Amino acid sequence: MTRQAREQFIATLAMLLTLAVGGALVGGLSGGLLVPIAAVLAMAYAKGRFVILDFMELRTSRSALRPALLAWPALLLSLALARSIFVAFIG
């Protein structure tokens, strides 16, 4: 592993840990409100994107797997947001 790759790895890991702690704090203090839930879901997508692009080494790849893997968490998090919206307005 080169020095530049190691520095990028550490920076990505630090960003992931920051997003995880931030998401936990926002989620814990949200009180079930819709805006903080949307913020936590956005942070979750950012974490998934970092994992897919950096740790799976797909940042420079042009294969069809890259957009499919990026679409998967977007779909799941969109469904989670739709559920939260449904619960906020109906229940």
Secondary structure, DSSP 8 states (H G I E B T S, - for coil): --HHHHHHHHHHHHHHHHHHHHHHHHHHHSTT-HHHHHHHHHHHHHHHHHIIIIITT-SS--STHHHHHHHHHHHHHHHHHHHHHHHHHH-
